[in-house]
Every structure is written in C-alpha cells, then in structure tokens.
Amino acid sequence: MSLQEVETSEYTSYFQPQLHARGYGGYFRPKSRSRTMMSKDSKHVDGCAVFYQADKYRLVEGHVIEFERMSTKYAHGCADMLNRVMPKVGATNDPVA
C-alpha cells in the first residue's frame, strides 16, 4: 500500500503503529526539505509511505528518487521544466502576518 502526503508525525504516531499491529512493515520518506528544518518543524513535513505484508515480504533495501534532483539533472536548462519542479523562493504555507 502506498500513501502520499503523509505528515512525518502522522506516520510515526498513527500509520506505522496501527499497520504494524496488523502485520505490515513500512518505509517512510519525508520530502527533502525536511533535512533543512528544525526537528519540531520537520515533524509536519509530508512524504510518502509504503507498507507491505511482513509475513509475505521483507524490505531488502529502500531507494529514494528525489524528483527535483532528477529533473534538474536532465532538464538541460529547459525553463518550463525547471519552473515546475524547483521550489519557489520565499514560498510558504504560513499566512501573511
């Protein structure tokens, strides 16, 4: 089962324990911007979670593909592509004070 837009805190406090109790293993990766945030703020960054039936499968290795990095590597300066994938400078989800 794959889930998108799962907050880090939701994964650790709800999804992982609930699904683990039902026999599922899981793998979670927050969006790359979480690496640059304070711990308290990074708990609210969303990411992708993958769960699997632990009695049938085992996680051998997790591979992360960061779309932003891959797309900028292969965009070859295409402005439209870069505009769509690059984070916006000054963009925030916080309301304007």
C-alpha positions as MATLAB code, in Angstrom:
seq = 'MSLQEVETSEYTSYFQPQLHARGYGGYFRPKSRSRTMMSKDSKHVDGCAVFYQADKYRLVEGHVIEFERMSTKYAHGCADMLNRVMPKVGATNDPVA';
ca = [
       0.000    0.000    0.000;
       1.394    3.411   -0.928;
       0.317    6.688    0.637;
       1.244   10.212   -0.411;
       1.197   13.427    1.597;
       1.551   11.716    4.967;
       2.985   14.016    7.635;
       6.007   12.650    9.469;
       4.182   12.887   12.791;
       1.149   11.044   11.344;
       3.371    8.234   10.099;
       5.153    7.752   13.419;
       2.172    8.244   15.718;
      -0.635    6.612   13.718;
       0.070    4.792   10.455;
       3.211    2.877   11.415;
       1.940    1.600   14.810;
      -1.568    0.806   13.524;
      -0.375   -1.075   10.455;
       2.495   -2.764   12.315;
      -0.075   -4.175   14.757;
      -1.863   -5.686   11.734;
       1.281   -7.346   10.375;
       2.564   -4.688    7.999;
       6.083   -3.386    7.676;
       6.609    0.126    6.434;
       9.004    2.572    4.862;
       8.608    6.342    5.014;
      10.496    9.176    3.401;
       9.647   12.840    4.033;
      10.159   15.457    1.347;
      13.746   16.593    1.002;
      13.086   19.997    2.564;
      12.812   18.298    5.967;
      16.619   17.983    6.027;
      16.987   21.749    6.393;
      14.349   22.230    9.105;
      14.410   22.247   12.881;
      13.234   18.973   14.428;
       9.917   20.397   15.670;
       9.110   21.780   12.196;
      10.228   18.696   10.266;
       7.521   16.651   12.028;
       4.954   18.463    9.893;
       6.641   17.817    6.541;
       4.743   15.335    4.421;
       6.183   12.489    2.431;
       5.449    9.053    1.009;
       4.821    5.881    2.961;
       4.874    2.331    1.636;
       3.512   -0.607    3.623;
       3.767   -4.326    2.876;
       2.599   -7.563    4.490;
       5.573   -8.526    6.647;
       4.689  -12.231    6.656;
       4.946  -12.353    2.842;
       7.629   -9.764    2.086;
      10.659   -8.204    3.666;
      12.267   -4.872    2.947;
      15.651   -5.569    1.420;
      16.552   -2.013    0.547;
      14.840    1.338    0.179;
      15.604    3.564   -2.808;
      14.647    7.198   -2.797;
      14.208    9.110   -6.036;
      14.045   12.834   -5.483;
      12.129   14.237   -8.436;
      13.573   17.716   -8.050;
      17.169   16.451   -8.252;
      16.495   14.084  -11.138;
      14.544   16.616  -13.154;
      17.143   19.366  -12.781;
      19.851   16.910  -13.787;
      18.074   16.112  -17.052;
      16.257   19.397  -17.767;
      19.214   20.792  -19.720;
      18.156   24.344  -18.938;
      14.547   23.926  -20.078;
      12.948   26.880  -18.280;
       9.427   25.401  -18.284;
      10.601   22.157  -16.682;
      12.718   23.941  -14.081;
       9.878   26.330  -13.234;
       7.569   23.399  -12.491;
       9.904   21.428  -10.232;
      12.064   23.948   -8.404;
      10.950   25.194   -5.006;
       9.737   28.760   -5.117;
      11.942   31.233   -3.266;
      10.040   32.713   -0.367;
       7.122   30.306   -0.805;
       5.494   29.386    2.458;
       2.354   27.823    3.806;
       2.225   30.329    6.636;
      -0.425   33.035    6.396;
       0.838   36.528    5.769;
       1.148   38.390    9.086;
];
